[in-house]
Amino acid sequence: MPDTHGARDHLRVAATQFAVGTDVDAHLGTCVRMLDEAASAGAELVVLPEFCNHLSVYDSAEHCRAMAVPLDGDWLGTLARRAAHHRMYAALAVTVPRAGGRVTVTRVLIAPDGRITATADKQMLMGNERAFLSAGERPAAVAGTVFGPVGLYACMDGVTFETPRALAVSGARLLCNSLNSFARDEASLHVPVRAAENGVWVAAANKVGSLLPDGRAAEFAEALGVPAEALEGAGESQIVDPDGTVVAKAPPTGEAVVVADIDLSHCRPQRLAGRRPLIYGPLAGPDTAIPATADIASVTVAGVPGAQRDPELISDALQPPELIGEAFSAGAGLVVLPELTPVPDGIPAGVLVVTTAERDGQHVGQVWTAGGLVHEQPQIHHSDRYPDVTRLGEGISLYPTSFGDMAVIVGDDHRHPETIRLAAVAGAHLVAVCWQPEHRWECDLGLVERAAENRVSLAACAPPGPLASTMLLDPPADSLWNPHRSSPFDGTINNPVCTVAGPDDGLLVGTLHPARAANRAVSKDTDLVGGRSLAAASVLAQRDPANWQQ
């Protein structure tokens, strides 16, 4: 891992947002102007959006290559000289011509001396980008700066966890994300969660204005099944602290430069502690199980947080056995209990009950039926909350049900995004989580993103409390590039449908649709699970990740 000894911890960061069209020379002028504005605000590092040189839509492969800017050409050279004039770092993403006729979306870091000191090709291309652009073939690199290692990634690479996490595991304390997105869940979920789950800072710059050439909005709107006016950059460029708190954010529309003074010593490397690279091998392999067609498309699910309430505090409410009975009476086919809840008596035929237990040095998730115990899943990561657990599991196994294959997550395994990815790669439809979150980000961002990036249904249950951590999460019924939507476009690309229990609720009942996991496409030819970056996953599966510093 790169050495941060002697690196500066304090710096002022800027995140920009602006519109880009088809005039490459004009966009260079805009980029120069944004560097000037960031410098006038005292920024030492500025992040610009993705596709700074030209929109992501082209007429042909020849047109795509003609609009790309060489790394050693005048376009980037002019921008580099401006960064050197201000003695600042500049991070941006442009299209770059490569050997063999390829064109990549390339993240570029310009140093204060005007040199390009790092590049990183985008790993996951989104939808129409695949028409004429090529994905990166190497893991994204961390770049050495006077502030220590910095990670570079772009847009879709942050909609799944592999690339940002590989950068954090390789030592980055600041991640710079350049976006070209009309999706509102970038700013509300996919950007801030990468800061929180890795314990690092994130600076993200998005676009505003139309993301399509003049005259083509209607064409794409019809193909995507969205209103034409929705195909504009969603803005909200932001800077996020290591707990997922947004400390500076631009508005959804209009040019903007937002700045924040950040302290890199506030990073939380303990978020990466306890990782088990040797069991993450399936993430880096080519095999991905596609969820099979389930016997039934939906299931009634109950979370019973009140099953762990202190009876002395609930004299006016239903007692835990009564609440579980209410779940059975509501017709739940799956009942998820808080961790370490005793198995209830009288489980009805056809009902599955999920809880956890400690025994023989293990903490195990359990699935019970009227006939008894049918499945166990050991905790697979160390947890400070379970110091007596000395035997960890070696992977995630699935339990087949009538509504699909189910994984059970226990302890603090949910904090590691690799865990539920292992379940998804194995073909899971639904994930049951018996947990006890300790931080707000785990509820507001972490578990929601686990459902989103894997397109699985998820049922989580914890005792009542201020974090309101009992929730049911379902993949949206429609993905992008769907002209036959079942409901109007809500402005997001894969934000789950969320039902959350209140802080004092004893019971949550709802319907999940695990069959939706069979469609993992977030957009045209863009599979969230099968299309994951194997290069980034290979870094996560290494005992000592390579030092990808440039």
C-alpha positions in Angstrom: 0.0 0.0 0.0 1.4 3.5 -0.8 3.1 5.3 2.0 1.3 8.4 3.3 4.1 9.3 5.7 5.0 13.0 5.1 1.9 13.6 2.9 -0.1 16.8 3.6 -3.4 16.1 5.2 -5.1 19.5 4.7 -6.2 20.8 1.3 -9.0 22.8 -0.4 -10.8 20.8 -3.0 -13.2 22.0 -5.7 -15.9 20.1 -7.6 -17.3 21.8 -10.7 -20.3 21.3 -13.0 -21.0 22.7 -16.5 -22.6 21.8 -19.8 -20.8 20.3 -22.8 -21.9 20.0 -26.3 -20.2 19.1 -29.6 -17.7 22.0 -30.0 -14.5 20.5 -28.7 -12.6 23.9 -28.8 -15.3 25.7 -27.0 -15.3 23.1 -24.2 -11.6 23.6 -23.7 -12.4 27.3 -23.0 -15.0 26.2 -20.5 -12.6 23.9 -18.7 -9.9 26.6 -18.6 -12.5 29.0 -17.1 -13.6 26.5 -14.5 -10.0 26.1 -13.5 -9.7 29.8 -13.1 -12.8 30.0 -10.9 -11.6 27.1 -8.7 -8.3 28.8 -8.4 -9.9 32.1 -7.4 -11.7 30.1 -4.6 -8.3 28.9 -3.3 -8.7 25.3 -4.5 -5.5 23.2 -4.7 -7.2 20.3 -6.5 -10.2 20.6 -8.8 -12.4 17.9 -10.3 -14.1 18.4 -13.7 -16.8 16.1 -15.1 -16.7 13.2 -17.5 -16.7 13.7 -21.3 -15.2 17.2 -20.9 -14.2 17.3 -24.6 -17.4 16.1 -26.3 -20.8 14.6 -25.5 -20.8 10.8 -25.2 -22.9 10.3 -28.4 -21.3 10.0 -31.8 -22.4 9.5 -35.4 -19.8 6.8 -36.2 -16.6 5.2 -35.0 -14.7 7.7 -37.2 -16.6 10.6 -35.6 -15.8 9.3 -32.1 -12.1 9.1 -32.8 -12.0 12.5 -34.5 -13.5 14.1 -31.3 -11.1 12.4 -28.9 -8.1 14.3 -27.6 -4.6 12.7 -27.4 -2.8 12.7 -24.1 0.1 14.5 -25.7 -2.0 16.9 -27.8 -2.8 20.6 -27.7 -6.2 20.2 -26.0 -4.9 18.6 -22.8 -1.7 20.6 -23.1 -3.5 23.9 -22.9 -5.4 22.7 -19.9 -2.2 21.4 -18.3 -0.5 24.8 -18.8 -3.5 26.5 -17.1 -3.3 24.1 -14.1 0.5 24.8 -13.9 -0.3 28.6 -14.0 -2.4 28.1 -10.9 -0.1 25.5 -9.3 -3.1 23.2 -8.8 -4.0 19.6 -9.5 -6.8 19.0 -12.1 -8.7 15.8 -12.5 -11.0 15.2 -15.4 -12.3 12.6 -17.9 -12.0 12.9 -21.7 -12.1 10.5 -24.6 -8.6 9.5 -25.8 -7.6 7.8 -29.1 -5.7 4.5 -28.5 -3.8 2.0 -30.7 -5.8 -0.3 -32.9 -8.6 2.1 -33.5 -9.8 2.0 -29.9 -11.1 5.1 -28.0 -11.3 5.1 -24.2 -12.9 7.2 -21.6 -9.8 8.2 -19.7 -9.4 9.9 -16.3 -6.5 12.2 -16.3 -4.7 13.8 -13.4 -2.7 17.0 -14.1 -0.1 17.9 -11.5 0.8 21.5 -10.5 3.9 21.4 -12.7 1.7 20.8 -15.8 2.6 17.1 -16.2 0.0 14.4 -16.7 1.0 12.2 -13.8 -1.8 9.6 -13.9 -4.4 8.2 -16.3 -7.1 5.6 -15.7 -9.4 4.2 -18.3 -13.1 3.7 -17.4 -13.8 0.1 -16.6 -17.6 -0.2 -17.0 -19.2 1.5 -19.9 -22.9 2.5 -19.7 -25.6 1.9 -22.3 -24.9 3.8 -25.5 -21.3 4.4 -24.6 -20.6 0.8 -25.7 -21.4 1.7 -29.4 -18.0 3.2 -30.2 -15.9 3.3 -27.0 -13.7 0.6 -25.4 -13.5 -0.3 -21.7 -10.3 -0.2 -19.7 -8.2 -3.3 -19.6 -6.1 -2.6 -16.4 -7.2 -1.8 -12.8 -7.6 1.9 -12.1 -4.4 3.3 -10.6 -3.8 5.4 -7.5 -1.9 8.6 -8.3 0.9 10.0 -6.1 0.4 13.6 -5.0 1.7 15.8 -2.2 -1.5 14.8 -0.3 -0.7 11.1 -0.7 -2.5 8.7 -3.0 -5.5 9.8 -4.9 -7.9 7.6 -6.8 -9.5 8.4 -10.2 -12.7 6.9 -11.5 -15.6 7.9 -13.7 -19.4 7.7 -13.4 -20.6 4.1 -14.0 -17.4 2.8 -12.3 -19.0 4.3 -9.1 -22.4 2.8 -9.6 -20.8 -0.5 -8.4 -18.3 -0.8 -5.6 -15.3 -2.6 -7.2 -13.3 0.3 -8.7 -13.6 2.8 -5.8 -12.9 0.1 -3.3 -9.9 -1.2 -5.2 -8.5 2.4 -5.1 -9.2 2.7 -1.4 -7.6 -0.7 -0.7 -4.6 0.4 -2.7 -4.2 3.4 -0.4 -6.2 6.3 -1.8 -7.5 8.7 0.8 -9.3 10.9 -1.7 -11.4 9.6 -4.6 -12.1 11.8 -7.6 -15.2 10.9 -9.6 -16.1 12.5 -12.9 -19.7 12.0 -14.0 -21.9 12.4 -17.0 -25.2 11.5 -15.6 -28.9 12.5 -15.6 -29.7 10.2 -12.6 -30.7 11.7 -9.3 -29.5 8.7 -7.3 -25.9 9.4 -8.2 -25.9 12.4 -5.8 -28.2 10.8 -3.2 -26.7 7.3 -3.1 -23.9 6.1 -5.4 -21.5 9.0 -4.8 -21.7 9.4 -1.0 -21.8 5.6 -0.3 -18.3 5.2 -1.8 -16.9 7.6 0.8 -18.7 6.0 3.7 -18.1 2.3 3.0 -14.3 2.9 2.4 -13.8 5.6 5.0 -12.3 8.1 2.5 -13.1 11.5 1.0 -14.9 11.7 -2.4 -15.0 14.7 -4.7 -17.5 14.2 -7.5 -18.2 16.5 -10.5 -21.3 16.0 -12.7 -22.7 17.7 -15.8 -25.6 20.1 -16.3 -27.4 20.9 -19.5 -28.4 18.4 -22.3 -26.4 15.2 -22.5 -27.4 14.7 -26.1 -26.6 16.5 -29.4 -29.1 18.9 -30.8 -32.1 17.1 -32.3 -31.4 13.7 -30.8 -33.2 14.0 -27.4 -36.5 12.7 -28.7 -34.8 9.6 -30.3 -33.1 8.6 -27.0 -36.1 9.5 -24.9 -38.2 7.0 -26.8 -35.6 4.3 -26.6 -35.0 4.8 -22.9 -38.7 5.3 -22.0 -38.0 8.6 -20.3 -39.1 12.2 -20.9 -36.8 14.1 -23.2 -36.4 16.8 -20.5 -35.0 14.1 -18.1 -31.9 13.7 -20.3 -30.0 16.6 -18.8 -27.1 16.4 -16.4 -28.4 16.1 -12.9 -25.7 18.4 -11.4 -25.3 18.2 -7.6 -21.5 18.0 -7.8 -20.3 17.4 -4.3 -17.6 16.7 -1.7 -18.3 14.0 0.8 -16.5 13.2 4.1 -15.5 9.7 5.2 -18.8 9.1 7.0 -20.9 9.8 3.9 -21.8 13.4 4.9 -22.0 15.8 2.0 -20.0 18.9 3.1 -20.4 20.9 -0.1 -23.0 20.4 -2.9 -23.9 22.3 -6.1 -27.5 22.8 -7.2 -29.2 20.4 -9.6 -29.0 22.9 -12.5 -26.5 25.6 -13.6 -22.8 26.0 -13.7 -21.2 25.9 -10.3 -17.9 25.5 -8.4 -18.2 24.2 -4.8 -15.2 24.0 -2.5 -14.4 22.5 0.9 -11.4 22.3 3.1 -10.8 18.7 3.9 -8.6 16.9 6.4 -7.3 13.5 5.1 -6.3 12.4 8.6 -10.1 12.0 9.2 -10.1 9.0 6.9 -11.2 5.8 8.6 -8.9 3.0 7.4 -10.6 0.7 10.0 -13.5 0.4 7.5 -11.2 -1.8 5.4 -10.0 -3.8 8.3 -11.1 -7.4 8.5 -11.3 -7.8 4.7 -10.7 -11.4 3.6 -9.3 -11.3 0.1 -8.8 -15.0 -0.1 -12.5 -15.7 -0.1 -13.3 -13.0 -2.7 -11.9 -15.1 -5.6 -15.3 -15.6 -7.2 -15.6 -11.9 -7.7 -12.5 -11.8 -9.9 -13.5 -14.9 -11.9 -15.4 -15.0 -15.2 -18.3 -17.1 -13.9 -21.5 -15.4 -12.8 -24.6 -17.3 -12.1 -27.8 -15.7 -13.5 -30.7 -16.0 -11.0 -33.0 -18.8 -12.1 -36.7 -18.3 -12.8 -38.4 -18.7 -9.4 -41.6 -20.6 -8.8 -43.3 -17.4 -7.6 -42.5 -13.8 -8.5 -43.2 -12.2 -5.1 -43.4 -13.0 -1.4 -44.8 -11.3 1.7 -42.0 -10.6 4.0 -42.1 -9.5 7.7 -39.3 -8.0 9.8 -40.0 -8.1 13.5 -37.7 -5.6 15.2 -39.9 -5.8 18.3 -38.8 -9.4 18.8 -35.8 -8.0 20.6 -37.5 -5.2 22.6 -37.1 -5.0 26.4 -40.4 -6.3 27.8 -40.1 -3.7 30.6 -40.2 -0.9 28.1 -43.2 -2.2 26.1 -45.8 -2.9 28.7 -48.4 -1.2 26.5 -47.4 -3.0 23.3 -47.5 -6.5 22.0 -44.9 -8.8 23.5 -42.3 -10.4 21.2 -44.1 -13.7 20.7 -47.3 -11.9 19.9 -45.5 -9.7 17.3 -44.0 -12.8 15.6 -47.5 -14.3 15.7 -48.8 -11.2 14.0 -46.2 -11.7 11.3 -47.5 -15.2 10.7 -51.1 -14.0 10.7 -50.2 -11.4 8.1 -49.4 -14.2 5.6 -45.6 -13.7 5.6 -43.8 -16.4 3.7 -40.5 -15.1 5.1 -40.0 -13.7 8.6 -36.6 -12.0 9.4 -35.8 -11.5 13.1 -33.1 -9.4 14.8 -29.8 -11.2 15.4 -29.7 -13.8 18.3 -33.5 -13.8 18.6 -34.6 -17.3 19.8 -36.4 -19.4 17.3 -40.2 -19.0 17.8 -42.6 -21.9 18.5 -45.3 -22.8 16.1 -43.8 -21.8 12.7 -46.5 -22.4 10.2 -46.0 -24.8 7.3 -44.5 -23.1 4.3 -43.0 -20.2 6.3 -39.3 -19.5 6.6 -37.9 -17.8 9.7 -34.4 -16.3 9.7 -32.4 -15.5 12.9 -28.8 -16.1 14.2 -27.2 -18.0 16.9 -23.7 -18.4 18.6 -22.3 -21.8 19.1 -18.9 -23.6 19.0 -17.0 -20.4 18.3 -19.2 -19.4 15.4 -22.0 -16.8 14.8 -24.3 -18.4 12.3 -27.4 -17.2 10.4 -30.1 -19.8 10.4 -33.2 -20.6 8.4 -35.9 -22.5 10.2 -39.2 -24.1 9.0 -42.0 -26.0 10.7 -39.8 -29.0 10.4 -36.7 -27.5 12.0 -33.3 -26.0 11.0 -32.7 -26.2 7.2 -29.8 -23.9 6.5 -26.8 -22.2 8.2 -24.5 -19.4 7.1 -21.5 -18.6 9.3 -20.3 -15.0 9.7 -17.4 -14.5 7.3 -15.6 -11.4 8.6 -14.3 -10.5 12.1 -16.6 -8.2 14.1 -15.7 -6.4 17.3 -19.2 -7.0 18.5 -18.6 -10.7 18.4 -15.1 -11.1 20.0 -15.7 -14.7 20.9 -16.2 -15.8 17.3 -13.1 -17.7 16.4 -14.3 -19.7 13.4 -15.3 -17.8 10.3 -17.1 -19.1 7.3 -15.3 -19.5 3.9 -17.9 -18.1 1.6 -21.6 -17.4 1.0 -24.0 -20.3 0.4 -27.6 -19.9 -0.9 -30.8 -21.6 0.3 -33.3 -22.5 -2.4 -36.9 -21.3 -1.8 -40.0 -21.1 -3.9 -39.4 -17.4 -4.4 -35.7 -17.8 -5.4 -32.3 -18.5 -3.9 -31.7 -16.7 -0.6 -28.5 -15.6 1.2 -28.3 -14.9 4.9 -25.9 -12.2 6.1 -24.9 -12.0 9.8 -22.7 -10.0 12.2 -21.1 -7.0 10.4 -20.6 -8.8 7.1 -22.9 -6.2 5.5 -20.3 -3.5 6.0 -18.1 -5.3 3.4 -19.6 -4.8 -0.1 -17.8 -7.9 -1.2 -20.1 -10.0 0.9 -23.4 -9.4 -0.9 -21.6 -9.3 -4.2 -20.5 -12.9 -3.5 -24.2 -13.8 -3.0 -25.1 -12.0 -6.3 -22.4 -13.7 -8.3 -23.7 -17.0 -6.9 -27.1 -16.2 -8.3 -29.0 -14.9 -5.3 -32.5 -13.4 -5.7 -33.0 -12.2 -2.1 -30.7 -11.4 0.9 -31.9 -11.6 4.5 -29.8 -9.5 6.9 -30.0 -9.9 10.7 -27.9 -6.9 11.9 -27.2 -4.2 14.4 -26.0 -1.1 12.6 -23.9 1.4 14.6 -23.7 4.3 12.2 -26.3 6.2 10.2 -24.5 5.6 6.9 -25.1 1.9 7.2 -28.8 2.4 7.0 -29.2 5.5 4.8 -26.5 4.4 2.3 -24.8 1.1 2.8 -27.5 -1.5 2.8 -29.5 0.5 0.2 -26.5 0.4 -2.1 -26.0 -3.4 -1.5 -29.5 -3.9 -2.9 -29.0 -1.4 -5.7 -25.7 -2.5 -7.1 -26.6 -6.2 -7.1 -30.3 -5.8 -8.1 -31.4 -8.1 -5.3 -34.4 -7.9 -3.0 -33.2 -7.4 0.6 -34.9 -7.8 4.0 -33.1 -6.5 7.0 -34.1 -6.6 10.7 -32.6 -5.1 13.8 -34.1 -4.1 17.2 -36.0 -0.9 17.4 -34.0 2.3 17.7 -33.2 5.7 16.3 -31.5 4.3 13.2 -34.7 2.8 11.9 -32.8 -0.2 10.5 -35.5 -2.7 9.7 -36.2 -2.3 6.0 -37.4 -4.0 2.9 -35.6 -3.2 -0.4 -36.7 -4.2 -3.8 -35.2 -3.7 -7.3 -37.1 -1.2 -9.4 -39.6 -2.8 -11.8 -38.0 -1.1 -14.8 -34.4 -0.6 -15.9 -33.2 2.0 -18.3 -33.6 1.5 -22.0 -37.1 0.3 -21.6 -39.7 2.0 -23.8 -42.5 -0.1 -22.2 -42.2 1.0 -18.6 -44.7 -0.2 -16.0 -44.5 3.2 -14.2 -43.2 6.7 -15.1 -39.5 7.4 -14.9 -38.6 8.7 -11.4 -35.2 10.2 -12.3 -33.1 7.3 -10.9 -31.2 4.5 -12.6 -31.4 1.8 -9.9 -32.5 3.2 -6.6 -34.4 0.4 -4.7 -38.0 0.7 -3.7 -37.6 1.2 0.1 -40.0 0.4 2.9 -38.6 1.3 6.3 -39.9 0.7 9.8 -40.2 3.6 12.2 -37.8 3.8 15.2 -40.5 2.4 17.6 -42.2 0.0 15.2 -42.4 -3.6 16.3 -43.4 -5.1 13.0 -42.9 -4.3 9.3 -44.8 -6.3 6.6 -44.5 -5.8 2.9 -44.1 -7.5 -0.5 -40.8 -8.2 -2.2 -40.3 -9.3 -5.8 -37.1 -11.4 -5.9 -37.8 -12.5 -9.4 -36.7 -9.0 -10.5 -33.1 -10.1 -9.7 -33.1 -12.1 -13.0 -32.8 -8.8 -14.8 -29.6 -7.2 -13.8 -29.4 -4.7 -16.6 -29.2 -1.1 -15.4 -29.2 0.1 -19.1 -28.7 -1.3 -22.6 -26.1 -4.1 -22.4 -25.0 -3.0 -18.9 -25.2 -5.8 -16.4 -24.6 -4.6 -12.9 -23.2 -8.0 -11.7 -22.0 -9.9 -14.8 -20.5 -6.7 -16.2 -18.5 -5.8 -13.0 -14.9 -4.8 -13.4 -12.9 -8.0 -13.1 -9.7 -6.0 -13.2 -10.8 -4.1 -10.1 -12.1 -7.3 -8.5 -8.8 -8.9 -9.0 -7.2 -6.2 -6.8 -9.8 -6.9 -4.1 -9.0 -10.6 -4.2 -5.3 -10.1 -3.6 -3.8 -10.6 -0.1 -1.6 -7.6 -0.5 -3.1 -5.4 -3.3 -0.6 -4.3 -5.9 0.6 -0.8 -5.5 -1.0 0.7 -8.6 0.6 4.0 -8.0 1.7 6.1 -11.1 
